[in-house]
Amino acid sequence: MDKVLIAMSGGVDSSVAAWVLKNQGYECTGAMMKLFDGESGCCSYADADDARAVAHKMGMPFYVFNFTQPFYEHVIERFVSAYQSGCTPNPCIDCNRFLKFDRFLKRAADIECRYIATGHYAQIEEAGGRFLLKKGADKTKDQSYALYTMTQDELSRTLFPLGGMAKAEVRGIAEAQGFINANKPDSQDICFAPDGDYAGFIERHTGKPSSRGAFTDIEGKVIGEHKGIIHYTVGQRRGLGLSAKDPLYVCEVLPKTNTVVVGPNERLFGTVLTAEDINLIAAKRLDVPIRVKAKIRYRHEEQPAMVWQTGDDALRVEFDEPQRAITKGQAVVLYDGDTVVGGGVIS
């Protein structure tokens, strides 16, 4: 049977993914990616201990790979740069793109593993000469949005054992097998900023305080002072510190002038976006406009739209109905039913 390297985070999902594959007869090896130094968040010492305990319980070899430098370069630096540029990034997508399905896959090849596997709730199918990425069967846990950057080669060498399973079933297996992490809560936060204070993380990382600047209304009138553009994202209402008759929301972040534009909620709605740094999965290229459903953030409910490929690395998406807070730096992911057509970074 083929050899598979399983990315084990110490959580219940990757542990059960390993159990499923081992019971299917694969020759399994577990490994954790050490991404940064920290006592909290993912890849902590406690997480490594949990992953190692599960691997050893199943008689699997287990390793820890030091990926701190590529994580710093491709995830943390991109995260910081995006906020400083007035964008709102998704570092989990970058981690999948540059670490899990790049560095980890290369490490698997180094130790002669044909496949890698993760605990993602998504599915891979082969049809019409292409590998397709599809939603997980448990729609409440589907993670296909964060995987849209996967290439044909990466899809051909990846296994998602939990794709057809429900979360409750996964927990049940972990409990039945006596896994130490059977009831471990799911991680909800960005791993390197588990307290959710992204601006504070950026200031500590750069060693520089945020530069204060002007809040303006939609006509350009200065109405207050902000704490620094890294503290704000489009659609935000809380933490502005502005007194106004009606609620105000962040409508635009302008790094060139160090300005944050605020206005009423109705100014947040738009029907058109452009995207760059695109990746298509279901086709090599979109030669004609197609109907899709599109998501503009992970928790966004996908919406009907038309999409055009306007260049080698560019898309235009036009929604049937206005969408709230289309945000630069976030990913737009396109679906045809349960199949991921592709996606890109909102520009």
SEVEX-189120 format. One record per residue (C-alpha): residue number from 0; residue in one letter; x negated, y negated, z negated. Coordinates in steps of 0.02 Angstrom, whole numbers, m for minus. Layout:
<rs>
[r NUM, 'a', [X, Y, Z]]
...
</rs>
This chain:
<rs>
[r 0, 'm', [0, 0, 0]]
[r 1, 'd', [m57, m179, 34]]
[r 2, 'k', [m150, m280, m96]]
[r 3, 'v', [m66, m438, m162]]
[r 4, 'l', [m132, m579, m270]]
[r 5, 'i', [6, m647, m381]]
[r 6, 'a', [3, m826, m443]]
[r 7, 'm', [48, m807, m628]]
[r 8, 's', [85, m966, m724]]
[r 9, 'g', [128, m885, m890]]
[r 10, 'g', [313, m911, m857]]
[r 11, 'v', [449, m782, m839]]
[r 12, 'd', [474, m801, m651]]
[r 13, 's', [297, m760, m595]]
[r 14, 's', [289, m619, m723]]
[r 15, 'v', [445, m535, m653]]
[r 16, 'a', [382, m566, m476]]
[r 17, 'a', [229, m463, m522]]
[r 18, 'w', [337, m327, m599]]
[r 19, 'v', [446, m316, m442]]
[r 20, 'l', [297, m299, m326]]
[r 21, 'k', [209, m172, m436]]
[r 22, 'n', [367, m66, m437]]
[r 23, 'q', [376, m79, m248]]
[r 24, 'g', [205, 2, m241]]
[r 25, 'y', [94, m146, m202]]
[r 26, 'e', [m83, m150, m271]]
[r 27, 'c', [m65, m304, m381]]
[r 28, 't', [m188, m426, m456]]
[r 29, 'g', [m133, m573, m562]]
[r 30, 'a', [m217, m743, m566]]
[r 31, 'm', [m186, m913, m642]]
[r 32, 'm', [m241, m1073, m559]]
[r 33, 'k', [m326, m1186, m686]]
[r 34, 'l', [m277, m1356, m618]]
[r 35, 'f', [m322, m1479, m754]]
[r 36, 'd', [m380, m1485, m935]]
[r 37, 'g', [m237, m1501, m1055]]
[r 38, 'e', [m154, m1420, m1204]]
[r 39, 's', [21, m1449, m1137]]
[r 40, 'g', [106, m1430, m970]]
[r 41, 'c', [67, m1287, m853]]
[r 42, 'c', [m99, m1191, m852]]
[r 43, 's', [m131, m1224, m1037]]
[r 44, 'y', [m228, m1098, m1140]]
[r 45, 'a', [m64, m1033, m1211]]
[r 46, 'd', [6, m1008, m1035]]
[r 47, 'a', [m151, m914, m984]]
[r 48, 'd', [m133, m802, m1136]]
[r 49, 'd', [49, m765, m1091]]
[r 50, 'a', [6, m724, m910]]
[r 51, 'r', [m140, m615, m961]]
[r 52, 'a', [m32, m520, m1087]]
[r 53, 'v', [99, m480, m955]]
[r 54, 'a', [m31, m428, m827]]
[r 55, 'h', [m118, m314, m950]]
[r 56, 'k', [48, m239, m1004]]
[r 57, 'm', [72, m186, m823]]
[r 58, 'g', [m107, m127, m804]]
[r 59, 'm', [m152, m265, m681]]
[r 60, 'p', [m319, m356, m668]]
[r 61, 'f', [m303, m539, m712]]
[r 62, 'y', [m412, m689, m670]]
[r 63, 'v', [m414, m876, m697]]
[r 64, 'f', [m470, m980, m547]]
[r 65, 'n', [m543, m1152, m579]]
[r 66, 'f', [m457, m1268, m454]]
[r 67, 't', [m474, m1427, m556]]
[r 68, 'q', [m575, m1520, m424]]
[r 69, 'p', [m459, m1489, m274]]
[r 70, 'f', [m309, m1524, m387]]
[r 71, 'y', [m388, m1690, m436]]
[r 72, 'e', [m423, m1736, m255]]
[r 73, 'h', [m263, m1676, m171]]
[r 74, 'v', [m131, m1698, m305]]
[r 75, 'i', [m181, m1822, m441]]
[r 76, 'e', [m271, m1945, m326]]
[r 77, 'r', [m127, m1940, m201]]
[r 78, 'f', [m3, m1965, m343]]
[r 79, 'v', [m95, m2118, m409]]
[r 80, 's', [m123, m2192, m236]]
[r 81, 'a', [61, m2171, m190]]
[r 82, 'y', [124, m2265, m343]]
[r 83, 'q', [m4, m2402, m314]]
[r 84, 's', [62, m2415, m136]]
[r 85, 'g', [242, m2439, m192]]
[r 86, 'c', [293, m2259, m153]]
[r 87, 't', [367, m2123, m263]]
[r 88, 'p', [275, m1959, m230]]
[r 89, 'n', [319, m1778, m264]]
[r 90, 'p', [159, m1698, m333]]
[r 91, 'c', [238, m1525, m342]]
[r 92, 'i', [252, m1523, m152]]
[r 93, 'd', [69, m1575, m137]]
[r 94, 'c', [19, m1438, m260]]
[r 95, 'n', [110, m1309, m155]]
[r 96, 'r', [34, m1377, 5]]
[r 97, 'f', [m147, m1396, m48]]
[r 98, 'l', [m168, m1272, m191]]
[r 99, 'k', [m44, m1127, m195]]
[r 100, 'f', [m32, m1098, m8]]
[r 101, 'd', [m206, m1156, 39]]
[r 102, 'r', [m342, m1131, m92]]
[r 103, 'f', [m254, m986, m177]]
[r 104, 'l', [m220, m901, m10]]
[r 105, 'k', [m404, m920, 39]]
[r 106, 'r', [m456, m847, m128]]
[r 107, 'a', [m341, m699, m95]]
[r 108, 'a', [m430, m668, 70]]
[r 109, 'd', [m598, m675, m20]]
[r 110, 'i', [m547, m526, m128]]
[r 111, 'e', [m467, m435, 18]]
[r 112, 'c', [m285, m460, m30]]
[r 113, 'r', [m170, m462, 120]]
[r 114, 'y', [m34, m562, 32]]
[r 115, 'i', [m7, m688, m105]]
[r 116, 'a', [154, m695, m207]]
[r 117, 't', [236, m824, m318]]
[r 118, 'g', [393, m834, m424]]
[r 119, 'h', [479, m961, m311]]
[r 120, 'y', [664, m943, m278]]
[r 121, 'a', [658, m942, m88]]
[r 122, 'q', [658, m813, 51]]
[r 123, 'i', [552, m778, 205]]
[r 124, 'e', [621, m692, 360]]
[r 125, 'e', [549, m656, 531]]
[r 126, 'a', [661, m691, 681]]
[r 127, 'g', [635, m742, 862]]
[r 128, 'g', [447, m731, 846]]
[r 129, 'r', [438, m854, 701]]
[r 130, 'f', [432, m839, 513]]
[r 131, 'l', [577, m933, 435]]
[r 132, 'l', [591, m1010, 262]]
[r 133, 'k', [764, m990, 186]]
[r 134, 'k', [850, m1042, 26]]
[r 135, 'g', [847, m929, m125]]
[r 136, 'a', [1003, m826, m158]]
[r 137, 'd', [1026, m915, m325]]
[r 138, 'k', [1075, m1087, m261]]
[r 139, 't', [1058, m1162, m435]]
[r 140, 'k', [872, m1117, m434]]
[r 141, 'd', [832, m1134, m248]]
[r 142, 'q', [656, m1205, m222]]
[r 143, 's', [647, m1210, m32]]
[r 144, 'y', [642, m1401, m35]]
[r 145, 'a', [470, m1400, m116]]
[r 146, 'l', [403, m1272, 9]]
[r 147, 'y', [440, m1359, 174]]
[r 148, 't', [255, m1389, 210]]
[r 149, 'm', [219, m1203, 231]]
[r 150, 't', [143, m1154, 399]]
[r 151, 'q', [178, m1000, 504]]
[r 152, 'd', [15, m921, 445]]
[r 153, 'e', [55, m956, 262]]
[r 154, 'l', [231, m887, 278]]
[r 155, 's', [165, m729, 361]]
[r 156, 'r', [51, m695, 213]]
[r 157, 't', [167, m742, 69]]
[r 158, 'l', [293, m641, m32]]
[r 159, 'f', [436, m715, m135]]
[r 160, 'p', [500, m565, m235]]
[r 161, 'l', [633, m667, m327]]
[r 162, 'g', [712, m742, m171]]
[r 163, 'g', [862, m627, m175]]
[r 164, 'm', [884, m628, m364]]
[r 165, 'a', [978, m734, m490]]
[r 166, 'k', [890, m815, m637]]
[r 167, 'a', [994, m716, m761]]
[r 168, 'e', [937, m554, m679]]
[r 169, 'v', [755, m609, m692]]
[r 170, 'r', [774, m648, m878]]
[r 171, 'g', [858, m480, m903]]
[r 172, 'i', [713, m386, m823]]
[r 173, 'a', [586, m481, m929]]
[r 174, 'e', [682, m440, m1088]]
[r 175, 'a', [702, m256, m1041]]
[r 176, 'q', [514, m244, m1007]]
[r 177, 'g', [471, m329, m1171]]
[r 178, 'f', [375, m471, m1088]]
[r 179, 'i', [307, m597, m1213]]
[r 180, 'n', [379, m740, m1110]]
[r 181, 'a', [553, m668, m1078]]
[r 182, 'n', [639, m816, m1163]]
[r 183, 'k', [510, m949, m1124]]
[r 184, 'p', [594, m1110, m1065]]
[r 185, 'd', [568, m1164, m885]]
[r 186, 's', [447, m1306, m855]]
[r 187, 'q', [539, m1466, m807]]
[r 188, 'd', [406, m1601, m802]]
[r 189, 'i', [258, m1647, m695]]
[r 190, 'c', [121, m1539, m769]]
[r 191, 'f', [m12, m1673, m791]]
[r 192, 'a', [111, m1799, m866]]
[r 193, 'p', [226, m1691, m973]]
[r 194, 'd', [287, m1842, m1073]]
[r 195, 'g', [360, m1918, m914]]
[r 196, 'd', [260, m2078, m933]]
[r 197, 'y', [190, m2085, m757]]
[r 198, 'a', [135, m2266, m769]]
[r 199, 'g', [43, m2230, m931]]
[r 200, 'f', [m44, m2082, m848]]
[r 201, 'i', [m99, m2191, m701]]
[r 202, 'e', [m167, m2326, m816]]
[r 203, 'r', [m265, m2197, m917]]
[r 204, 'h', [m327, m2113, m758]]
[r 205, 't', [m387, m2274, m676]]
[r 206, 'g', [m442, m2359, m837]]
[r 207, 'k', [m351, m2516, m780]]
[r 208, 'p', [m192, m2597, m846]]
[r 209, 's', [m52, m2635, m726]]
[r 210, 's', [m50, m2806, m645]]
[r 211, 'r', [105, m2903, m691]]
[r 212, 'g', [204, m2987, m553]]
[r 213, 'a', [370, m3062, m504]]
[r 214, 'f', [543, m2988, m504]]
[r 215, 't', [642, m3070, m363]]
[r 216, 'd', [822, m3057, m311]]
[r 217, 'i', [869, m3006, m135]]
[r 218, 'e', [855, m3188, m76]]
[r 219, 'g', [676, m3197, m139]]
[r 220, 'k', [709, m3303, m294]]
[r 221, 'v', [596, m3263, m441]]
[r 222, 'i', [703, m3206, m589]]
[r 223, 'g', [576, m3129, m706]]
[r 224, 'e', [410, m3043, m731]]
[r 225, 'h', [379, m2856, m709]]
[r 226, 'k', [250, m2747, m798]]
[r 227, 'g', [166, m2683, m639]]
[r 228, 'i', [236, m2597, m485]]
[r 229, 'i', [185, m2423, m545]]
[r 230, 'h', [323, m2436, m676]]
[r 231, 'y', [464, m2443, m547]]
[r 232, 't', [549, m2339, m414]]
[r 233, 'v', [693, m2375, m297]]
[r 234, 'g', [862, m2351, m381]]
[r 235, 'q', [796, m2379, m557]]
[r 236, 'r', [904, m2477, m678]]
[r 237, 'r', [833, m2442, m850]]
[r 238, 'g', [680, m2529, m919]]
[r 239, 'l', [688, m2685, m811]]
[r 240, 'g', [706, m2805, m957]]
[r 241, 'l', [811, m2926, m855]]
[r 242, 's', [966, m3018, m914]]
[r 243, 'a', [1101, m3032, m783]]
[r 244, 'k', [1289, m3043, m770]]
[r 245, 'd', [1299, m2882, m668]]
[r 246, 'p', [1187, m2728, m671]]
[r 247, 'l', [1026, m2742, m571]]
[r 248, 'y', [931, m2602, m485]]
[r 249, 'v', [762, m2589, m403]]
[r 250, 'c', [793, m2609, m216]]
[r 251, 'e', [614, m2623, m152]]
[r 252, 'v', [434, m2616, m216]]
[r 253, 'l', [314, m2729, m119]]
[r 254, 'p', [131, m2693, m163]]
[r 255, 'k', [59, m2825, m45]]
[r 256, 't', [140, m2964, m144]]
[r 257, 'n', [150, m2867, m309]]
[r 258, 't', [337, m2898, m307]]
[r 259, 'v', [485, m2794, m363]]
[r 260, 'v', [650, m2838, m278]]
[r 261, 'v', [809, m2807, m377]]
[r 262, 'g', [991, m2818, m330]]
[r 263, 'p', [1164, m2741, m348]]
[r 264, 'n', [1195, m2555, m328]]
[r 265, 'e', [1276, m2577, m157]]
[r 266, 'r', [1109, m2638, m86]]
[r 267, 'l', [1034, m2465, m116]]
[r 268, 'f', [1133, m2377, 20]]
[r 269, 'g', [1068, m2342, 195]]
[r 270, 't', [1102, m2223, 338]]
[r 271, 'v', [933, m2212, 427]]
[r 272, 'l', [759, m2158, 376]]
[r 273, 't', [596, m2120, 463]]
[r 274, 'a', [473, m1987, 407]]
[r 275, 'e', [291, m1949, 443]]
[r 276, 'd', [166, m1812, 400]]
[r 277, 'i', [297, m1690, 462]]
[r 278, 'n', [299, m1500, 464]]
[r 279, 'l', [422, m1398, 568]]
[r 280, 'i', [456, m1216, 526]]
[r 281, 'a', [606, m1159, 627]]
[r 282, 'a', [534, m1228, 791]]
[r 283, 'k', [368, m1294, 856]]
[r 284, 'r', [450, m1457, 908]]
[r 285, 'l', [622, m1536, 914]]
[r 286, 'd', [642, m1570, 1099]]
[r 287, 'v', [819, m1635, 1080]]
[r 288, 'p', [915, m1716, 936]]
[r 289, 'i', [996, m1586, 823]]
[r 290, 'r', [1127, m1583, 687]]
[r 291, 'v', [1060, m1540, 514]]
[r 292, 'k', [1094, m1563, 331]]
[r 293, 'a', [959, m1665, 246]]
[r 294, 'k', [898, m1686, 67]]
[r 295, 'i', [804, m1844, 18]]
[r 296, 'r', [749, m1783, m154]]
[r 297, 'y', [746, m1618, m249]]
[r 298, 'r', [909, m1648, m345]]
[r 299, 'h', [997, m1730, m198]]
[r 300, 'e', [1145, m1639, m122]]
[r 301, 'e', [1106, m1610, 62]]
[r 302, 'q', [1205, m1719, 181]]
[r 303, 'p', [1256, m1706, 366]]
[r 304, 'a', [1140, m1799, 484]]
[r 305, 'm', [1062, m1806, 657]]
[r 306, 'v', [875, m1791, 675]]
[r 307, 'w', [760, m1844, 817]]
[r 308, 'q', [576, m1805, 834]]
[r 309, 't', [507, m1973, 889]]
[r 310, 'g', [323, m1926, 899]]
[r 311, 'd', [200, m1788, 864]]
[r 312, 'd', [207, m1830, 680]]
[r 313, 'a', [367, m1928, 659]]
[r 314, 'l', [553, m1900, 632]]
[r 315, 'r', [707, m2012, 629]]
[r 316, 'v', [855, m1956, 524]]
[r 317, 'e', [1025, m2038, 538]]
[r 318, 'f', [1154, m1988, 407]]
[r 319, 'd', [1341, m1979, 438]]
[r 320, 'e', [1372, m2074, 276]]
[r 321, 'p', [1263, m2199, 182]]
[r 322, 'q', [1143, m2122, 56]]
[r 323, 'r', [1087, m2201, m107]]
[r 324, 'a', [906, m2244, m143]]
[r 325, 'i', [812, m2177, 9]]
[r 326, 't', [638, m2189, m65]]
[r 327, 'k', [468, m2205, 19]]
[r 328, 'g', [352, m2063, m31]]
[r 329, 'q', [487, m1936, m65]]
[r 330, 'a', [514, m1790, 54]]
[r 331, 'v', [660, m1772, 172]]
[r 332, 'v', [694, m1588, 205]]
[r 333, 'l', [807, m1529, 346]]
[r 334, 'y', [919, m1376, 342]]
[r 335, 'd', [1018, m1274, 467]]
[r 336, 'g', [1129, m1177, 350]]
[r 337, 'd', [1011, m1086, 231]]
[r 338, 't', [861, m1106, 347]]
[r 339, 'v', [731, m1243, 325]]
[r 340, 'v', [706, m1331, 491]]
[r 341, 'g', [562, m1434, 423]]
[r 342, 'g', [532, m1600, 338]]
[r 343, 'g', [418, m1747, 311]]
[r 344, 'v', [372, m1891, 196]]
[r 345, 'i', [493, m2038, 198]]
[r 346, 's', [402, m2190, 267]]
</rs>
